[in-house]
Amino acid sequence: MLQALTAQAVLQGRPTLGIGALHRRVMADAFGVDVAGPVAHPDAYLDALLPLLRPSAAGLRLTDGLIDDFGRVPGASAVSVLIGAMGERLVELAGRRADGIVTALVGPRTLAQRIGAALFHHADFAGRAQPRVVVSSGMRLCTWCRRLVPCAR
């Protein structure tokens, strides 16, 4: 996490950390946390991660051991965290605890009516600022006609 705080300080608050289900291997290998599925322990993951992304994080205890004192990074601000989320449980978690979501290959109606509405509802209910939504659209720029077209890959 020292790297994330250092990047945050050097780049003056612009970096954002995106996390998702693929990080479960890190949880198992690095922390010995058994993760049975992509959303098995999301709150515990954020309990461990979010405090470390604050400039003053030091000596935080986890259930499986002690996280070393990472020290302070001069000029660092809190690192923004987005969760890769489209399902109900992770969208709720993102609204309650993260700075927003990253989605992939979702249409505008589903994004607005289902995912976005739920995200904003949970953030508002938790008293959090309006979350960010990042959309991976599966589009590419055609170099011949200079238009955005659906990705054929």
Secondary structure in CASP SS format (residue, H / E / C, confidence):
PFRMAT SS
TARGET T0000
AUTHOR 0000-0000-0000
METHOD secondary structure of the structure
MODEL  1
M C 1.00
L H 1.00
Q H 1.00
A H 1.00
L H 1.00
T H 1.00
A H 1.00
Q H 1.00
A H 1.00
V H 1.00
L C 1.00
Q C 1.00
G C 1.00
R C 1.00
P C 1.00
T E 1.00
L E 1.00
G E 1.00
I E 1.00
G C 1.00
A H 1.00
L H 1.00
H H 1.00
R H 1.00
R H 1.00
V H 1.00
M H 1.00
A H 1.00
D H 1.00
A H 1.00
F H 1.00
G C 1.00
V C 1.00
D C 1.00
V C 1.00
A C 1.00
G C 1.00
P C 1.00
V C 1.00
A C 1.00
H C 1.00
P H 1.00
D H 1.00
A H 1.00
Y H 1.00
L H 1.00
D H 1.00
A H 1.00
L H 1.00
L H 1.00
P H 1.00
L H 1.00
L C 1.00
R C 1.00
P C 1.00
S C 1.00
A C 1.00
A C 1.00
G C 1.00
L C 1.00
R E 1.00
L E 1.00
T C 1.00
D C 1.00
G E 1.00
L E 1.00
I C 1.00
D C 1.00
D C 1.00
F C 1.00
G C 1.00
R C 1.00
V C 1.00
P C 1.00
G C 1.00
A C 1.00
S C 1.00
A C 1.00
V C 1.00
S E 1.00
V E 1.00
L E 1.00
I E 1.00
G E 1.00
A C 1.00
M C 1.00
G C 1.00
E H 1.00
R H 1.00
L H 1.00
V H 1.00
E H 1.00
L H 1.00
A H 1.00
G H 1.00
R H 1.00
R H 1.00
A C 1.00
D C 1.00
G E 1.00
I E 1.00
V E 1.00
T E 1.00
A E 1.00
L C 1.00
V C 1.00
G C 1.00
P H 1.00
R H 1.00
T H 1.00
L H 1.00
A H 1.00
Q H 1.00
R H 1.00
I H 1.00
G H 1.00
A H 1.00
A H 1.00
L H 1.00
F H 1.00
H H 1.00
H H 1.00
A H 1.00
D H 1.00
F H 1.00
A C 1.00
G C 1.00
R C 1.00
A C 1.00
Q C 1.00
P C 1.00
R E 1.00
V E 1.00
V E 1.00
V E 1.00
S E 1.00
S C 1.00
G C 1.00
M E 1.00
R E 1.00
L E 1.00
C C 1.00
T C 1.00
W C 1.00
C C 1.00
R C 1.00
R C 1.00
L E 1.00
V E 1.00
P E 1.00
C C 1.00
A C 1.00
R C 1.00
END
